[in-house]
Amino acid sequence: SSLCWTEKPFCGRHPMNTLTEIANAAKKALPGSGTLSNIRSLLTAPDTVDRALDDWLNFIDEIGGIPKIPELTEKHPPTGKLKTLIRRGIPNRLRVEVWKRMAGYDRHFMPGYFDVMLEQHAHETTRATEDIEQDLPRTFPNHPLFQTPEGIGKLRNLLKVWAFHKPEVGYCQSMNFLAGILLIVGFTAEEGFYMFAHLMELIPNYYVDNLKEADIEMHALDTLL
C-alpha cells in the first residue's frame, strides 16, 4: 500500500487579518512597551474570529458543503473567494475538515490500516520507537494536551505507525513537533497520521538522518546572505 500525494498542495499564507494593525501592534511590542500580547489579542479578538467563521460558513454554504471545496495543489491553486479566505486564515472550528479536504485526504485514507499497524507492531522495539519515547516528554510539554496520558498516547501511536509504515525513513527529531501540531489542531491520531504522511511526501529528504535537503537549502541561504 502507498500513501502518496503526487502534487504539492497550495500552502496559504500565515493568517493575518489586518496587516496594518498587526504591524502597528508589533511596533508597540518593543522592549519596554509590554509583550506581544497586543498582536495575539488582535488575531483572537471575538469580532475578528466570529467574522472569519461567518465568512467561511457562508462560502461553504454557497458551494454546497465542505466536500465541494477543491483539492489544492501547485497545479491547481486556490482562486477567487477561496484564495482570499485561506489567506485570512481558516477558523479553528473548521480547520480539520477543511485541511483534510484540501489535502485530498479521502482519496488516500485506507480504513483499518492505522489500527492494523498499531496491533501488528504493538510489542516491537526498534531504534525509531526508542527515539520516539525519548522525544514524547519534550513535545510541547506546556500544552495541556501533552500533559495527559491520552495526549501522549495519541502522539506515540501516530509516530509509531509512521515509523513502521515508512521504515526506510523511520523517525528523526522534530517529527514529533509536526505531529504534535496536528493533534493540537484537533486531528485524531489516525487522521493525523495520514496528514503527517502527506507532509512527509511534500518534503522528502528533510526528515532523514543526514538532513540532505535541509542542508542544501541552508547552504543556499548562506550563499545568498
N, C-alpha and C positions, 0 to 999 in steps of 0.2 A: 504494500500500500504506500501511497505517496501523498504528502501534503505539500502541494506546490502551487503558489500563486505565480503565474508566468509573467505578469506585468506589474511593474511597481505602481502602488496606489498614489493618488494625489495626497500630499500632506498639507493640510491647511495651515495657515499662519497661526502663531500663538494668539489666543483670543484677546483681543483688545477692543473695547467698546468705544472709547473716545480718546483717540491718540493724544490730542492736545491736553486733555485733563490728566492723562497718565503722565505725560512729560512734565507738566507743571507740578504734579504731586511728587515726582522723582526729584525735581529741583528742591522742593521743600524738605525732602527727606535726607538732607545732607547732615554730616556730623554737627551736633549741637542743636539740630532743629527737630529732633524726635526720631522716629523709626519709619520703616517702610509700610507701616500700618495704613498710612494715607492711601497708598496705591491699592492695598488689599481691600480697604473699605469701599473704594470706587468700583472695583471689579465685582464685589459681592453685595453691593447695595441692593436692598429688596426691589426697588423700582427697576434697576438695571436687569436683575435676574428675571423678574416677572415679565418684563418686556421681551427679553430674548426668548423665554419659554413660549410666550404667546405667539411670537413671530414664527417659531419653529412649528408649533401646533397648527397654526393657520396654514403654513406651507404644506405640512403633511396631509392635512385635510383636503387641500386643493388638489393634490396629486393622487389622492386615493389611498393613502396609508404608507407606512414605512417600507413595505415591500416594493413600492413603486420608486423609491429612491434608487438611482442608478449606481451600479458598482463603478468605482472610480479607479482609474489607472493613469499612467503617464500619457497613454494614447487617448484616453477618454477622461480628461479632467472635468471638474465641475464648471458649469456655466450659469449665467444669469443669476436668478434669485438664490439658488443653492450655493453658488460660489460666495455670494455676499454673506449668507447665513453662516457658512463654515468659517469665514474669516472673522466674523463677530464672536464665534465660539459656540460649541454645542452644549446646551444645558446639561447639568449632571443627570437630571431625571431621564433624559433621552440618550445619553452618551453610549451606553452599552449597545442598545439595539441599533442606533444609527451607525456606530463604528462597525458593528457586525455586518450590516447591510452593505456599507460602502466597501468593505474588505472582501465581499463575496463569501462570507462565512458559510452560508447554507450549501454552497456548491462543494465545499471541502469537508464538511462535517461528516464523520463516519460514526453512526450510532453504535455505542457499546465499546468502541476502540479504547477509549480512555480507561474505562473500568477494567477491561481485559488486561491492559498493560500493567495497571496497578496490581492486579491479582497475580499475574504471571511473575512479576519481579518483586513481590512483597518482601521476600526474605533474602534478596540478593544484596551483597555489599561489594561495591566497586570503588575505585578512586573517585569517581564522579559523585557517588552517594555520600562518601565521606566528606568531600569538599562542600557539598550542599549542606550537610549537617553543621559544618563549621560556620557557614555563612547565614544560616537561619536567624540566629540571635543578633546578627549585625544588620539585618534588613529593616530599615525604618523602625528602630526599636522604640521610638517615642510615639509611634502611631498606635492608637487603641486596637486596631485590627491585629497587630502583631504582638500584642501583649496578652493574647489569649491562646490557649492550646488549639482552638479551632482555626484561628487565622494562620498560625504557624503550620498547622497540618495541611491547610489548603496550599500554602506556598511549597511545602515539601512535596506534596503529590504532583503539583504542576511541574516542578523542576525535575522530579524523578522520572516522570513519564517522558518528558522531553529527552532526558539523558539516555534512556533506553530506546526511545523512538529514533534518535539520531546518534548512535554510538560513535560514529566517525567524528562527530563534533563534541558530543558529551556535554560537560558543564565547565564553564570557566567563570571567574569572578566578574561581578557586575550583571550577570544574567539575573541574579536574584532581585536586583532593583527594577529591572524591566518587568519581571514577573510580578513583583510586589505592587507596582503602579497599576497593573491591570486588575489586580484583586482589590486595590483601594478604590478604583473607579467603580467597581461593582460586578465584575465578571465572576462567575463561579470558577472553581479550579479547572473544570473541563472546558468551559468557554475560553478561559484564559490560556489554556494550553494551545488551542487552535489559533488564537490571536498571536500568541508568542511564536508559534511555528511560522506564522505569516511574517512576523518581523524578522525572524532569522533568515527567511528566504530573501528578504529585501536587502539585508546587509551581510552577505556571506563573507567569510574570512575576517570579520571584525571580532566576533566572539570565538576565537580559537586560541590555542596555546601561544602561537607566535604573533598574534595580533597583526597579521600581514597587511590587511587593508588599512587598519588604523595607523600603522607605521608609515605607509605610503602617503596617506593624507597629511599626517603630521610633518613629514619631510617636505611635502609640497607647501604647506603653510609656512614652515620655517624658511623655505626658499623665497617665498613671496614677501615675508617680513624682512 
